[in-house]
Amino acid sequence: MKRQLLTGTGLVVGAVLFAAVNVLSDVTLRGVRFDLTEHHLYTLSDGTKNILKNLDEPITLRLYLSEKLATGLPGIKSYTVRVKEMLEEFEELADGKIRLQVIDPEPFSEEEDRAVAYGLQAVPLDGGNTQFYFGLVGTNSTDDQEIIPFFQPEREQFLEYDLAKLVYRLAHPKKPVVGLLTSLPLEGSPSVSFLPQSGQPPWLILDHIRQLFDIRTIQPRVREIPEDIDILMIVHPKDLSESLVYAIDQFILRGGRALIFVDPLSEADMAGASRMNPMGAQGPRDSDLPKLFEAWGIELVKGKVVGDLPLAKKVQIQQQARIQVVDYPIWIGLRQEHFNPEDPVTAQISSLTMASAGALQKKHPSSETTDPSTSKPDDSDANSERYPQFIPLVQTDDRAMLIDVSQVSFLPDVPSLLRAYQPSGVRYTLAARITGKVKSAFPDGPPAREESDHEDNADPGDTKNEKETDSPKEHLAESKDPINVIVVADTDLLQDRFWVQVQNFFGQRIGIPTAGNGTFVANALDNLGGSNDLISIRGRVGYSRPFTLVRALQQEAEQQFRQKEQALQDRLKELERRIQELQSEKDQGSALILSAAQQEEIARFRRELVQVRKELRQVQHELVKDIESLESWVKFLNIGFVPLLIGVAGVVVSLSKHRRKRRPA
């Protein structure tokens, strides 16, 4: 009796302690989390924490979410929970500087009207009778506004980056300033008086990026980059003075960002050609920044363009007085599988078109140059102590090859290129991110002043440059923080003809995109326009953990069933064709009745047609059934078998102890 009482008292005390611990932990450990996932998927990066910690003014985030509708969308429901949890974590880490509001916009309510006014996108459900909202509106104390129209599940791996970017833009609402340094006529060229049609309009890429940035043109004579420039956009740098190269070097070492376009063969560079002298185009049309690239540990492969026959664009050529359409291997259309899926610049790009692009690679200190066909262009770990990270953003497939510039620089022989084409088995890097600490390309300090830098070549009205050169900044021998540069080995991707179809709409030039070139450039500038903390936020690995074994077995099963399905599909088409032939045997325009034999044959074909369709549905049903059965078994083995095994082991141990206790002493 006493033992039973003690046992009952112990159970009551245990229950009370359990309840007390739960209540106490709910109060004292509300913000404590343990992230035990493999890649710490639910832990915010240091970059995000720094952005939230350094907020100077309050920010209001309004999450418009149709929660009731989300309950009926299993795939979306889990993502809405993920977004809410991350926003709550943002609010908590911001130390009172972020206020989160979750709003459920009921149909025809004021909240729905506000969501529409903010520009949020709704997904129609039930045939358009209801609207599902899942977007975010952020505002700051000066009524600046940033929105995410709809949280796309495809961007889940970039959720932290997208939210941190929205908060950063509200904390820094001023448009970033892009300094444009180029030798190409991006801003157009005026027409000659006696040749009215000789001028060129501005390239549409500038209109595209002006929507997000202020663009300032930098003249090639400057000896210092103006302080109000946030990002340098350098396009086809040719014949730059040492003073200007030094200015670029120091700008980047001081924390400036750069988007650089170089090219072994720029088709947009006419190199002195004109309507009066078209042969002037035979001059050099390459560009490079070898001194800076050397300091950053990269190089552009000299005298070579990249060809990729499987990605080649079609062109028209004249051969033996006939027009033929053939593949042109140095004009390539890149697809999603050729872009870095973990970098926000390229993750959502669907296509890029490049022309006579070059190959970028890491420079190994043991040799002056590296043969790309024997090295790994994406090797970012080698020589990490001496050089910064080299992160490929755009790469060819492994069937590409390098082609001498001399073969394609003037009137290329396309049939000869195709006959001589030999895949190298190497993936060449066409665009890369460079990040890390670097030393100056000018270890001995600024270069001696050149004649081209003297006052007689300066603009008399440019007082700003005069002031800058009178008080030069202190020389930096190395960067204090990691540099952030994106290098692209092609300039032609900026040309209108490679990414837009231009139409004239009442005197206004309208560009209809045919490739993602404009999006790529805007994404790169947008990414570089953020702080180091924002740039450091990388995409997470996928939150979805699929059963890879199931997928492999599923593909094997599909292969087996597809053969039978194809045979049935072929038989189905043959039966439909025979029925159509028999029905068309009637005289044209007449209503003659088919013969009894024809009617019987059509009826037989139709019965067979129904049977074939039934077999086809059965094959598809069996495929789905087998896959579901396989998934169920794998889920049981992964989820249920281990707990069951532990339970059985526990029972065995318990019985063993019980038997030992019952044995006589």
C-alpha positions in Angstrom: 0.0 0.0 0.0 2.8 2.4 0.9 4.7 1.5 -2.3 1.6 2.3 -4.3 1.1 5.6 -2.6 4.7 6.6 -3.2 4.4 5.6 -6.8 1.2 7.6 -7.2 2.8 10.6 -5.5 5.8 10.3 -7.8 3.7 10.4 -10.9 1.8 13.5 -9.6 5.1 15.3 -8.8 6.6 14.3 -12.2 3.5 15.7 -14.0 3.7 18.9 -12.0 7.4 19.3 -12.7 6.8 18.6 -16.4 4.1 21.3 -16.6 6.3 23.8 -14.7 9.3 23.2 -16.9 7.2 23.7 -20.0 5.6 26.9 -18.7 9.0 28.3 -17.5 10.8 27.4 -20.8 8.0 29.0 -22.8 8.6 32.3 -20.9 12.4 32.3 -20.5 13.5 30.4 -23.6 11.0 31.9 -26.1 13.8 33.1 -28.5 16.1 30.1 -28.1 16.5 27.9 -31.1 18.6 24.9 -32.0 19.3 24.4 -35.7 20.3 20.8 -36.2 19.9 20.7 -40.0 22.9 19.6 -42.1 23.5 23.0 -43.6 22.1 25.2 -40.8 19.1 26.1 -43.1 17.3 28.0 -40.3 20.2 30.1 -39.0 20.5 33.6 -40.3 23.9 34.5 -41.7 26.2 37.0 -40.1 25.6 39.4 -43.0 21.9 39.5 -42.3 22.5 40.0 -38.5 24.9 42.9 -39.2 22.3 44.6 -41.5 19.6 44.3 -38.8 21.9 45.3 -36.0 22.9 48.5 -37.9 19.5 49.9 -38.7 19.2 53.6 -37.8 15.5 54.2 -38.4 12.3 52.2 -37.9 11.0 50.0 -40.7 7.5 48.5 -41.0 7.0 45.2 -42.8 3.5 44.2 -43.8 3.0 40.6 -44.8 -0.2 40.2 -46.8 -1.1 36.6 -46.5 -4.4 34.8 -47.3 -4.0 32.3 -44.4 -7.3 30.6 -44.8 -6.7 29.9 -48.5 -3.1 28.7 -47.7 -4.4 25.9 -45.6 -5.8 24.2 -48.7 -2.5 24.6 -50.5 -0.1 22.1 -48.9 2.9 23.0 -51.0 2.4 26.7 -50.3 1.4 26.3 -46.6 4.8 25.1 -45.4 6.4 28.0 -47.3 4.1 30.6 -45.7 5.2 29.3 -42.3 8.8 29.5 -43.3 8.4 33.2 -44.4 6.5 34.2 -41.3 9.1 32.5 -39.0 12.0 34.3 -40.8 10.2 37.7 -40.7 9.6 37.2 -36.9 13.3 36.4 -36.5 14.2 39.6 -38.4 11.9 41.6 -36.1 13.5 40.0 -33.0 17.1 40.6 -34.1 16.4 44.2 -35.2 16.0 45.3 -31.5 12.8 47.2 -32.0 13.7 48.8 -35.4 11.4 46.5 -37.4 7.7 46.2 -36.8 6.0 43.2 -38.4 2.3 43.2 -39.3 0.6 40.1 -40.7 -2.6 41.1 -42.7 -5.1 38.7 -44.1 -6.8 40.6 -47.0 -10.4 39.4 -47.1 -12.2 39.7 -50.5 -13.5 43.2 -51.2 -12.0 44.5 -48.0 -10.0 47.7 -47.4 -6.9 45.5 -46.8 -7.3 43.9 -50.2 -7.6 47.4 -51.8 -4.4 48.5 -50.1 -2.6 45.3 -51.3 -3.6 46.1 -54.8 -2.6 49.7 -54.4 0.9 48.6 -53.2 1.3 46.6 -56.3 1.1 43.1 -54.8 0.2 40.2 -57.1 -2.6 37.8 -56.4 -2.9 34.3 -57.6 -6.5 33.5 -58.7 -8.1 30.3 -57.2 -11.4 28.6 -57.9 -11.5 29.8 -61.5 -10.8 33.4 -60.5 -13.5 33.7 -57.8 -10.9 34.1 -55.0 -7.5 35.8 -54.9 -4.6 34.4 -52.9 -2.2 37.0 -51.6 1.4 36.2 -50.4 3.5 39.3 -50.7 5.4 41.8 -48.6 5.4 45.6 -48.3 8.2 47.5 -46.5 8.1 51.2 -45.6 10.5 53.4 -43.7 10.1 56.7 -41.8 10.3 58.8 -45.0 7.6 56.7 -46.8 10.0 55.0 -49.1 8.5 51.7 -50.2 9.9 48.3 -51.3 7.8 45.3 -52.2 8.0 41.6 -52.9 4.8 41.2 -55.1 4.6 37.5 -54.4 6.8 35.0 -52.6 7.7 32.5 -55.4 8.5 29.1 -53.9 11.2 28.7 -56.6 13.2 31.4 -54.8 13.0 29.7 -51.4 16.8 29.3 -51.2 17.1 33.1 -51.7 14.5 34.0 -49.1 17.0 35.4 -46.6 18.8 37.4 -49.3 15.5 38.8 -50.7 14.3 39.9 -47.3 17.7 41.3 -46.3 17.9 43.2 -49.6 14.5 44.8 -49.0 15.4 45.9 -45.5 18.8 47.2 -46.7 17.1 49.3 -49.5 14.7 50.8 -47.0 17.6 51.7 -44.7 19.6 53.1 -47.7 16.9 54.5 -50.1 19.3 56.5 -52.3 19.8 55.1 -55.8 23.3 53.6 -56.2 25.4 55.6 -58.6 27.0 53.6 -61.5 30.1 55.1 -63.1 30.3 54.1 -66.8 33.7 53.8 -68.3 33.6 52.5 -71.9 35.3 52.6 -75.3 32.1 51.4 -77.0 29.2 53.7 -78.1 26.8 52.6 -75.5 25.3 56.1 -75.3 25.0 56.3 -79.1 27.0 58.3 -81.6 26.0 61.5 -83.5 25.5 61.4 -87.3 27.8 63.1 -89.7 26.3 66.2 -91.4 26.7 64.8 -94.9 25.6 61.2 -93.8 22.4 61.7 -91.9 22.0 57.9 -91.3 25.5 57.4 -89.9 24.6 58.0 -86.2 23.7 55.2 -83.8 21.0 55.4 -81.0 21.9 54.6 -77.4 22.0 50.9 -76.5 18.8 49.8 -74.8 20.9 48.2 -72.0 21.4 51.7 -70.5 17.6 52.4 -70.5 17.2 49.0 -68.7 19.6 49.8 -65.9 18.7 53.5 -65.5 15.4 52.3 -64.0 17.4 51.2 -60.9 20.6 53.3 -60.9 21.9 56.7 -61.6 24.5 56.5 -64.4 27.5 58.9 -64.6 29.9 58.8 -67.5 33.6 58.7 -66.6 36.0 60.1 -69.1 39.2 58.1 -69.8 41.4 61.1 -68.8 40.4 61.1 -65.1 43.1 60.2 -62.5 40.7 59.5 -59.7 37.3 57.9 -59.5 34.8 60.5 -58.1 33.7 59.8 -54.5 30.0 59.6 -55.3 30.5 56.5 -57.5 29.2 53.3 -55.9 29.8 50.9 -58.7 32.1 51.0 -61.7 30.8 49.5 -64.9 33.8 49.1 -67.1 33.1 48.0 -70.7 35.8 47.1 -73.2 38.7 48.8 -71.5 41.2 49.7 -74.3 44.4 51.7 -74.1 43.8 52.9 -70.5 46.5 55.1 -69.1 48.5 53.9 -66.1 46.9 56.7 -64.0 43.4 55.5 -64.8 44.3 51.8 -64.1 45.7 53.0 -60.8 42.6 54.9 -60.0 40.5 51.8 -60.6 42.8 49.7 -58.4 42.5 52.2 -55.5 38.8 52.5 -55.9 38.3 48.8 -55.6 40.8 48.5 -52.7 38.8 51.2 -50.8 35.6 49.2 -51.0 34.3 50.2 -54.4 32.6 47.5 -56.5 33.1 46.9 -60.2 31.3 45.1 -63.0 33.9 44.6 -65.8 33.3 43.5 -69.4 36.4 42.4 -71.3 36.5 40.6 -74.6 39.1 38.8 -76.9 37.0 39.9 -79.9 34.4 42.6 -79.5 32.1 42.5 -82.5 30.7 45.9 -81.4 34.1 47.5 -81.7 34.6 48.7 -85.2 38.2 49.8 -84.4 38.3 52.8 -86.6 35.8 51.6 -89.2 33.3 54.0 -90.7 31.0 54.1 -93.6 33.8 55.9 -95.5 36.4 53.3 -94.4 34.8 49.9 -93.6 38.2 48.2 -93.8 39.2 50.1 -90.6 37.6 47.3 -88.7 40.7 45.2 -89.1 42.3 46.9 -86.2 42.6 45.2 -82.7 39.3 44.6 -81.1 40.3 43.0 -77.9 40.3 44.4 -74.3 41.8 43.3 -71.1 43.0 44.5 -67.7 46.0 42.3 -67.2 47.7 44.3 -64.5 44.6 44.3 -62.3 43.7 40.7 -63.2 47.2 39.6 -62.2 46.7 41.1 -58.7 43.4 39.4 -58.4 44.7 36.0 -59.5 42.7 35.7 -62.7 43.4 36.0 -66.4 41.6 36.2 -69.7 42.9 33.5 -72.1 44.8 35.4 -74.8 43.9 35.3 -78.4 41.1 32.7 -78.0 37.3 32.8 -78.2 35.0 30.1 -76.9 33.0 28.0 -79.3 30.2 25.7 -78.1 28.6 23.8 -81.0 25.7 22.3 -79.0 24.7 25.8 -77.9 25.4 27.5 -81.3 23.0 30.0 -82.7 21.8 29.7 -86.3 23.1 32.1 -88.9 22.7 32.6 -92.7 25.7 32.2 -94.9 26.1 32.4 -98.7 27.9 29.4 -100.2 28.0 28.6 -103.9 25.5 31.3 -104.7 23.0 29.8 -102.2 21.9 31.0 -98.8 22.3 28.3 -96.1 21.4 28.2 -92.4 24.1 26.8 -90.3 25.3 26.7 -86.7 27.8 29.4 -85.7 29.7 28.0 -82.7 31.0 31.3 -81.3 27.5 32.7 -81.0 26.1 30.7 -78.1 22.7 30.6 -76.4 23.3 29.6 -72.7 20.5 28.0 -70.7 19.7 27.7 -67.0 22.0 24.7 -66.5 25.0 26.9 -67.4 24.4 29.4 -64.6 25.5 29.2 -61.0 22.3 28.2 -59.1 23.6 29.3 -55.7 24.4 32.9 -56.6 21.5 35.5 -56.6 22.9 37.1 -59.8 22.4 34.1 -62.0 20.0 31.8 -60.1 16.8 33.0 -61.8 18.3 33.7 -65.3 16.7 31.5 -67.9 18.9 32.4 -70.9 21.9 34.4 -72.1 23.2 35.1 -75.6 27.0 35.7 -76.0 29.1 36.3 -79.1 32.8 35.5 -79.5 33.2 35.4 -75.7 36.5 34.7 -74.0 37.5 32.3 -71.2 38.4 33.3 -67.7 40.4 31.2 -65.3 42.3 31.3 -62.1 46.0 32.2 -62.5 48.3 29.8 -60.8 51.4 31.4 -59.2 53.6 28.5 -60.4 53.3 29.5 -64.0 52.6 32.5 -66.1 49.6 31.0 -67.8 47.5 27.9 -67.4 46.2 25.8 -70.2 42.5 25.8 -69.8 42.2 22.3 -71.3 44.2 20.8 -68.5 43.0 22.8 -65.6 39.7 23.3 -63.8 38.4 26.8 -64.5 36.2 26.7 -61.4 38.9 25.7 -59.0 38.3 28.3 -56.2 40.2 26.5 -53.5 43.7 26.4 -55.0 46.0 29.2 -53.9 43.3 30.7 -51.6 45.9 32.3 -49.4 47.4 34.3 -52.2 44.4 35.0 -54.4 40.7 35.8 -53.7 37.9 33.4 -54.4 37.1 32.7 -58.1 33.4 31.8 -58.3 32.1 30.9 -61.8 28.7 32.4 -62.6 28.4 31.4 -66.2 30.0 28.4 -67.8 29.8 26.5 -71.1 29.1 22.7 -71.2 32.0 20.3 -71.5 31.7 20.1 -75.3 33.1 23.6 -75.9 36.5 24.4 -77.4 38.8 27.4 -77.8 39.2 28.9 -81.3 41.9 31.3 -82.4 40.7 34.9 -82.8 42.4 35.1 -86.2 39.9 32.5 -87.6 36.8 34.6 -86.8 38.0 38.2 -86.6 37.3 39.1 -90.3 34.9 37.3 -92.7 35.0 33.9 -90.8 34.8 30.7 -92.8 31.9 29.0 -90.9 32.0 25.7 -92.8 35.7 25.4 -92.0 35.0 26.1 -88.3 32.4 23.3 -88.2 34.7 20.8 -89.9 37.6 21.6 -87.5 35.4 21.6 -84.4 36.7 19.3 -81.6 35.1 19.3 -78.1 37.7 19.8 -75.4 35.9 18.1 -72.5 36.3 21.3 -70.5 33.7 23.7 -69.1 35.0 27.3 -69.7 34.1 30.1 -67.4 32.5 33.1 -69.2 31.7 35.2 -66.1 32.9 35.0 -62.6 32.7 36.7 -59.2 36.0 37.7 -57.5 35.8 38.2 -53.8 38.5 38.3 -51.1 41.3 40.4 -49.8 43.9 41.4 -52.5 47.1 43.5 -52.8 47.4 46.5 -55.0 48.5 46.0 -58.6 50.9 49.0 -57.9 53.0 47.8 -55.0 55.4 50.8 -55.5 52.7 53.4 -55.2 51.1 55.6 -57.9 52.7 55.6 -61.4 54.6 58.5 -62.7 52.4 61.2 -64.3 52.0 60.7 -68.0 52.0 63.4 -70.7 48.3 62.6 -71.4 47.5 63.5 -67.8 48.9 67.0 -68.0 46.7 70.1 -67.6 46.7 70.9 -71.3 44.6 67.8 -71.9 42.2 68.4 -69.1 38.8 70.0 -69.5 39.1 73.6 -68.4 35.7 73.6 -67.0 36.2 70.4 -65.0 37.0 71.9 -61.6 36.1 68.8 -59.8 38.9 66.7 -61.4 41.3 69.6 -60.8 40.5 69.6 -57.1 40.9 65.8 -56.9 44.3 65.8 -58.5 45.6 68.6 -56.3 45.0 66.5 -53.2 45.5 62.8 -54.1 44.4 60.2 -51.5 46.8 58.1 -49.6 48.0 55.0 -51.4 46.5 51.7 -50.3 48.9 48.7 -50.6 46.1 46.2 -50.0 42.4 46.0 -49.4 41.0 46.4 -45.9 37.9 44.4 -46.6 37.2 41.7 -49.2 36.8 43.1 -52.7 33.6 42.4 -54.7 34.1 42.3 -58.5 32.2 40.6 -61.3 34.1 40.0 -64.5 32.4 39.0 -67.8 34.5 37.8 -70.8 32.1 39.3 -73.4 31.0 42.8 -74.4 28.7 41.8 -77.2 26.0 40.6 -74.8 25.3 44.3 -74.2 24.4 44.9 -77.9 20.7 45.2 -78.7 20.8 42.6 -81.4 21.8 39.8 -79.0 19.0 40.2 -76.4 16.2 42.4 -77.7 14.0 42.9 -80.7 13.7 46.6 -81.3 10.4 48.0 -82.5 9.4 51.6 -83.3 6.3 52.6 -81.4 5.2 56.1 -82.5 8.8 57.3 -82.6 9.8 55.5 -79.4 12.2 52.6 -79.5 10.8 49.6 -77.6 12.8 46.5 -76.9 11.2 43.1 -76.5 13.7 40.8 -74.7 14.6 37.6 -76.4 17.3 36.6 -73.8 18.1 37.4 -70.2 21.1 39.6 -70.9 19.5 42.7 -69.5 18.4 40.9 -66.4 21.9 39.5 -65.8 23.5 43.0 -66.0 20.8 44.5 -63.7 21.1 41.6 -61.2 24.9 42.0 -61.1 24.7 45.8 -60.5 21.9 45.3 -58.0 24.0 42.8 -56.1 27.1 44.9 -56.2 25.2 47.9 -55.1 24.5 46.4 -51.6 26.9 46.4 -48.6 29.5 43.7 -48.1 27.1 42.1 -45.6 24.3 41.9 -48.2 26.7 40.5 -50.9 28.0 37.9 -48.4 24.5 36.3 -48.2 24.5 33.3 -50.4 21.6 31.1 -51.6 21.0 28.2 -49.3 21.0 24.6 -50.5 17.5 23.3 -51.3 15.1 23.1 -48.3 13.5 20.1 -50.0 15.3 16.8 -49.3 14.0 14.4 -52.0 14.4 10.7 -51.9 17.3 10.3 -54.3 16.9 6.5 -54.4 13.2 6.8 -55.2 14.1 9.2 -58.0 16.6 6.8 -59.5 14.3 3.8 -59.3 11.5 5.9 -60.6 13.5 6.8 -63.7 14.3 3.2 -64.2 10.7 2.2 -63.9 9.6 5.0 -66.3 12.1 3.8 -68.9 10.5 0.3 -68.9 7.0 1.5 -69.1 7.7 4.3 -71.7 8.6 1.6 -74.3 5.2 -0.1 -74.0 3.5 3.3 -73.8 5.2 4.4 -77.0 4.1 1.2 -78.8 0.5 1.8 -77.7 0.7 5.4 -78.8 1.9 4.4 -82.2 -0.9 1.9 -82.6 -3.4 4.5 -81.5 -2.3 6.9 -84.2 -2.4 4.2 -86.8 -6.0 3.3 -85.9 -7.1 6.9 -85.9 -5.4 7.3 -89.4 -7.2 4.2 -90.8 -10.6 5.4 -89.5 -10.0 8.8 -91.1 -9.1 7.2 -94.4 -12.2 5.0 -94.4 -14.4 7.9 -93.7 -12.9 10.0 -96.4 -13.5 7.4 -99.1 -17.0 8.9 -99.6 -17.4 11.1 -102.7 -16.4 14.7 -102.0 -19.5 16.7 -101.1 -21.9 13.7 -101.1 -23.7 12.0 -98.3 -23.3 8.4 -99.6 -23.6 5.7 -97.0 -20.5 3.6 -96.4 -20.7 0.0 -97.4 -21.4 -2.7 -94.7 -17.8 -3.9 -94.9 -16.5 -0.4 -94.4 -18.8 0.2 -91.5 -17.8 -3.1 -89.9 -14.1 -2.3 -90.3 -14.6 1.2 -88.8 -16.5 -0.4 -85.9 -13.7 -2.9 -85.4 -11.1 -0.2 -85.5 -13.0 1.8 -82.9 -13.3 -1.1 -80.6 -9.6 -1.7 -80.9 -9.1 2.0 -80.4 -11.0 1.9 -77.1 -9.0 -1.2 -76.0 -5.7 0.5 -76.8 -6.7 3.6 -74.8 -7.7 1.4 -71.9 -4.3 -0.4 -72.0 -2.6 3.0 -72.2 -4.4 4.2 -69.1 -3.6 0.9 -67.4 0.1 1.3 -68.2 0.1 4.9 -66.8 -1.9 3.7 -63.7 0.6 0.9 -63.0 3.5 3.3 -63.3 2.0 5.7 -60.8 1.1 2.8 -58.5 4.6 1.3 -58.6 6.2 4.7 -57.8 3.8 5.3 -54.9 4.5 1.9 -53.5 8.2 2.4 -53.8 7.9 5.8 -52.1 5.8 4.3 -49.3 8.5 1.6 -48.6 11.3 4.1 -48.6 9.4 6.4 -46.3 8.7 3.5 -44.0 12.4 2.5 -43.9 13.5 6.0 -43.3 10.8 7.1 -40.8 9.1 4.0 -39.3 11.7 1.2 -39.4 14.3 2.8 -37.1 11.8 3.7 -34.3 10.3 0.2 -34.6 13.7 -1.3 -34.3 14.5 0.7 -31.2 11.1 -0.3 -29.7 11.8 -4.0 -30.3 15.2 -3.6 -28.8 13.7 -1.9 -25.8 11.2 -4.7 -25.3 14.0 -7.4 -25.6 16.1 -5.6 -23.0 13.2 -5.2 -20.6 12.3 -8.9 -20.9 15.9 -9.8 -20.3 16.1 -7.7 -17.1 12.7 -9.2 -15.9 14.0 -12.7 -16.4 17.2 -12.0 -14.5 15.2 -10.6 -11.6 13.0 -13.7 -11.4 16.0 -16.1 -11.2 16.5 -17.5 -7.7 19.6 -16.2 -5.9 
